[in-house]
């Protein structure tokens, strides 16, 4: 397959809409201009841009967050070579940048956002029709919050006939129009409050797998594990939701921010109305100047009703042989897959707890230094899927998942995140997530199955994992 960079731009000043496909051998020039932005919210920016493609990334624990709208460049790939295909396209896009004002803080600048399907054989159909096997968007306009200051970055990919000065002028005009739209929206009730003030929709939820089927799948998996065929497999179930109104992802994200501020909250909406979003606690990989950070996250228990009960449940989780074994598989697999990519690797000697509002997990931090010749996508490719979402051994676990699960995972459980022009990047595992088209959504939740897993207990665990998106979607109202 010929690898391409899809460039989509719209010029309102001359009413020309242009879509261009460039072979990778063509040298692209990316014009990127960053300017300070008046104080405001990323939510207001997102809501003002609701008529076009949008992306969003935030986590209260980190100093960098951003929202983007429009498409300056779109990278896609299919099949088993999708990671390498995206890597080459990223290099091509970022190798010739015309920075209009380069004296901005280092994290500010053009940034691709996107992800990959869980399977290389992903089919873009049904609610996943707008989501290729791999897809990354460089927003036309990107609002970045760094150290409590806002910066707007405007991006445009030139073709040989474009005049850079006229493009810069056009971007400035479009930025002014966008700022006016945001100001108009801010004069209305804030987006963060809409999710709370809008009437509840009383959505209808439907499990796409029966408890009987789940019991059969878990029991069959534990039999195979006890026979020694594999160590672990992660089985997922899906839940369909029908709402009275079209889903407003901005309102969903606002509720997720209130309830799960320490999670990676994301939105990838390549076509208006086709949205994938969530609040995941699981970091897949972070690269900053060749420094690697990742986390093994596996093993779960509910939160307690009091601090005393909560601490007791945490101790119970850390002492549970089944949960510790499941967690150990993840730690061992991460080490196995990324040690060849690193010059050194440091794994915390003892795991701790990751506590969210409705659930707590066992976690082990892992850090290292990338060996020369590797990058964020090298690490992402090596890790996906970790035993926390696939199983061990990986190939056999994936075969069981393909045979057992009646609903395609799409982008659920997959790497989602960003890559900047300096080679830095952060990817999370897209769990606690949902995909929506119009008023229809599908939510996903999975559980790690090991030798002594019990179907009823794993069913209850997936119920807990559905809760973040069920609560957020149940509160959304009209656009």
HELIX and SHEET records of a PDB file:
HELIX    1   1 UNK A   42  UNK A   48  1                                   7    
HELIX    2   2 UNK A   82  UNK A   94  1                                  13    
HELIX    3   3 UNK A  126  UNK A  128  5                                   3    
HELIX    4   4 UNK A  164  UNK A  186  1                                  23    
HELIX    5   5 UNK A  191  UNK A  197  1                                   7    
HELIX    6   6 UNK A  211  UNK A  226  1                                  16    
HELIX    7   7 UNK A  249  UNK A  259  1                                  11    
HELIX    8   8 UNK A  307  UNK A  319  1                                  13    
HELIX    9   9 UNK A  321  UNK A  338  1                                  18    
HELIX   10  10 UNK A  339  UNK A  341  5                                   3    
HELIX   11  11 UNK A  376  UNK A  383  1                                   8    
HELIX   12  12 UNK A  394  UNK A  404  1                                  11    
HELIX   13  13 UNK A  455  UNK A  474  1                                  20    
SHEET    1   A11 UNK A  16  UNK A  23  0                                        
SHEET    2   A11 UNK A   4  UNK A  11 -1                                        
SHEET    3   A11 UNK A  73  UNK A  77 -1                                        
SHEET    4   A11 UNK A 134  UNK A 138 -1                                        
SHEET    5   A11 UNK A 111  UNK A 116 -1                                        
SHEET    6   A11 UNK A 415  UNK A 420 -1                                        
SHEET    7   A11 UNK A 425  UNK A 429 -1                                        
SHEET    8   A11 UNK A 283  UNK A 288 -1                                        
SHEET    9   A11 UNK A 291  UNK A 302 -1                                        
SHEET   10   A11 UNK A 359  UNK A 370 -1                                        
SHEET   11   A11 UNK A 342  UNK A 347 -1                                        
SHEET    1   B11 UNK A  16  UNK A  23  0                                        
SHEET    2   B11 UNK A   4  UNK A  11 -1                                        
SHEET    3   B11 UNK A  73  UNK A  77 -1                                        
SHEET    4   B11 UNK A 134  UNK A 138 -1                                        
SHEET    5   B11 UNK A 111  UNK A 116 -1                                        
SHEET    6   B11 UNK A 415  UNK A 420 -1                                        
SHEET    7   B11 UNK A 425  UNK A 429 -1                                        
SHEET    8   B11 UNK A 283  UNK A 288 -1                                        
SHEET    9   B11 UNK A 291  UNK A 302 -1                                        
SHEET   10   B11 UNK A 359  UNK A 370 -1                                        
SHEET   11   B11 UNK A 352  UNK A 355 -1                                        
SHEET    1   C12 UNK A  97  UNK A  99  0                                        
SHEET    2   C12 UNK A  29  UNK A  36  1                                        
SHEET    3   C12 UNK A 149  UNK A 158 -1                                        
SHEET    4   C12 UNK A 141  UNK A 146 -1                                        
SHEET    5   C12 UNK A  64  UNK A  69 -1                                        
SHEET    6   C12 UNK A  54  UNK A  58 -1                                        
SHEET    7   C12 UNK A 264  UNK A 271 -1                                        
SHEET    8   C12 UNK A 274  UNK A 280 -1                                        
SHEET    9   C12 UNK A 433  UNK A 437 -1                                        
SHEET   10   C12 UNK A 440  UNK A 449 -1                                        
SHEET   11   C12 UNK A 232  UNK A 242 -1                                        
SHEET   12   C12 UNK A 204  UNK A 207 -1                                        
SHEET    1   D12 UNK A  97  UNK A  99  0                                        
SHEET    2   D12 UNK A  29  UNK A  36  1                                        
SHEET    3   D12 UNK A 149  UNK A 158 -1                                        
SHEET    4   D12 UNK A 141  UNK A 146 -1                                        
SHEET    5   D12 UNK A  64  UNK A  69 -1                                        
SHEET    6   D12 UNK A  54  UNK A  58 -1                                        
SHEET    7   D12 UNK A 264  UNK A 271 -1                                        
SHEET    8   D12 UNK A 274  UNK A 280 -1                                        
SHEET    9   D12 UNK A 433  UNK A 437 -1                                        
SHEET   10   D12 UNK A 440  UNK A 449 -1                                        
SHEET   11   D12 UNK A 232  UNK A 242 -1                                        
SHEET   12   D12 UNK A 391  UNK A 392 -1                                        
END                                                                             
